[in-house]
C-alpha cells in the first residue's frame, strides 16, 4: 500500500469518527431505537386493550344470551389474561431495550468521548494588567496594550 492511501484511510477514519460521535447523531440513533420500541408498546396497547374492548362492545349485544353461560365468561377471562400478558411483555421489552440503549449509547459513547477529547485547561489563562486593566496572557512580562513592565509571576 502506498503512503497516500494509508493517510487517506487514517484521515477518513478520523473524519468518520468525528461525524459518528457528534451529539446529534447519537441523539438521532437513540431516538430511532427508542421510538421503534415505544411503537411496539403502543401497538400492544391497541391490540391487547383497546381492540378487545371494542370487540366486546359489539359482541355483547349480539350474544347477550351467552353472557349467563359460565364457560363463555371463563373464556372471556382467559382471553383478557392473554391480552394483559402480551401488554406486560411489550412493556418489559421496552424497558430492556431502553436500558440497553442507555448503557451502549450514553455510557459507552460518553466514555469514548472522554478519551478522544483533550482534558480542559486548568486554571486561568489570562490576568489583568494592574495599570491599564486589560486582559493579557498569564505568562506575559510586558503589557501589549500599555507596554508597561509587569512583575514576574510565580
C-alpha positions in Angstrom: 0.0 0.0 0.0 1.2 3.5 -0.7 1.6 6.1 1.9 -1.1 8.3 0.2 -3.7 5.5 0.6 -2.8 4.9 4.2 -3.0 8.6 5.0 -6.4 8.8 3.2 -7.7 5.9 5.2 -6.4 7.4 8.5 -7.9 10.8 7.8 -11.1 9.2 6.6 -11.4 7.2 9.8 -10.9 10.4 11.9 -13.5 12.3 9.9 -16.0 9.4 10.2 -15.4 9.0 13.9 -15.9 12.8 14.5 -19.1 12.6 12.4 -20.5 9.4 14.0 -19.9 10.6 17.6 -21.4 14.0 17.2 -24.1 14.6 19.8 -26.8 15.0 17.2 -26.0 11.6 15.5 -26.1 9.8 18.8 -29.3 11.5 19.8 -30.9 10.6 16.5 -29.8 6.9 16.8 -31.3 6.8 20.3 -34.5 8.4 19.1 -34.9 5.8 16.4 -34.3 2.8 18.6 -36.5 4.1 21.5 -39.1 5.2 19.0 -39.3 1.7 17.5 -39.6 0.1 20.9 -42.2 2.6 22.0 -44.1 1.9 18.8 -44.3 -1.7 19.8 -45.7 -0.7 23.2 -48.4 1.4 21.6 -49.2 -1.4 19.2 -49.6 -3.8 22.1 -51.9 -1.4 24.0 -54.1 -1.1 20.9 -54.1 -4.8 20.1 -54.4 -6.1 23.7 -56.5 -3.4 25.4 -58.4 -1.1 23.1 -59.3 -3.6 20.3 -60.7 -6.3 22.7 -62.8 -3.6 24.4 -64.2 -2.5 21.1 -64.8 -6.2 20.1 -66.6 -6.8 23.4 -68.8 -3.8 22.9 -70.0 -5.1 19.6 -70.0 -8.8 20.8 -72.2 -8.3 23.9 -75.4 -7.1 22.2 -75.3 -9.9 19.6 -74.5 -12.7 22.1 -76.4 -11.4 25.2 -78.0 -14.8 25.8 -74.5 -16.4 26.1 -73.4 -14.0 28.9 -75.1 -16.3 31.5 -73.0 -19.3 30.4 -70.1 -19.9 32.8 -67.9 -21.3 30.0 -68.3 -18.2 27.9 -67.3 -16.0 30.9 -64.4 -18.3 31.6 -63.2 -17.9 28.0 -63.5 -14.2 28.2 -61.4 -14.1 31.4 -58.7 -16.3 29.7 -58.6 -14.0 26.7 -58.3 -11.0 29.0 -55.4 -12.7 30.8 -53.6 -13.4 27.4 -54.1 -9.8 26.3 -52.7 -8.4 29.6 -49.7 -10.8 29.5 -48.9 -9.6 25.9 -49.1 -6.0 27.1 -46.8 -6.6 30.1 -44.4 -8.4 27.8 -44.3 -5.4 25.4 -43.7 -3.1 28.4 -40.9 -5.3 29.7 -39.3 -5.4 26.2 -39.4 -1.6 26.0 -37.7 -1.3 29.4 -35.0 -3.7 28.4 -34.4 -2.0 25.0 -34.3 1.4 26.7 -31.8 0.2 29.3 -29.6 -1.4 26.6 -29.6 1.7 24.5 -28.8 3.8 27.6 -25.9 1.6 28.5 -24.5 1.3 25.0 -25.1 4.7 23.5 -25.0 7.0 26.5 -22.5 5.5 28.9 -20.1 3.8 26.5 -20.1 6.6 24.0 -19.5 9.2 26.7 -16.6 7.2 28.0 -15.2 7.0 24.4 -15.7 10.8 24.0 -13.8 11.5 27.2 -10.8 9.5 25.8 -11.0 11.3 22.5 -11.3 14.9 23.7 -8.4 16.6 25.5 -8.9 17.5 29.1 -9.8 21.1 29.6 -7.1 23.5 30.7 -6.9 24.1 34.4 -6.5 27.4 36.0 -6.8 30.9 34.5 -5.1 31.6 31.2 -5.2 35.4 31.4 -4.6 38.1 34.0 -5.4 41.8 34.3 -2.7 44.4 33.8 -2.5 46.5 37.0 -2.0 49.7 35.1 -4.4 49.7 32.2 -6.7 46.8 33.4 -6.5 45.0 30.0 -6.6 41.2 29.8 -3.2 39.8 28.9 -1.7 36.2 28.9 -0.8 35.0 32.4 2.9 34.5 31.5 3.3 37.9 29.9 6.0 40.1 31.4 5.1 43.2 29.4 1.6 44.5 28.7 0.7 44.5 25.0 -1.7 47.5 25.5 0.2 50.0 27.7 3.7 48.5 27.2 4.4 48.6 31.0 6.7 46.1 32.6 4.8 43.7 34.8 6.0 41.9 37.9 7.2 38.3 37.4 4.5 35.7 38.0 5.4 32.7 40.1 
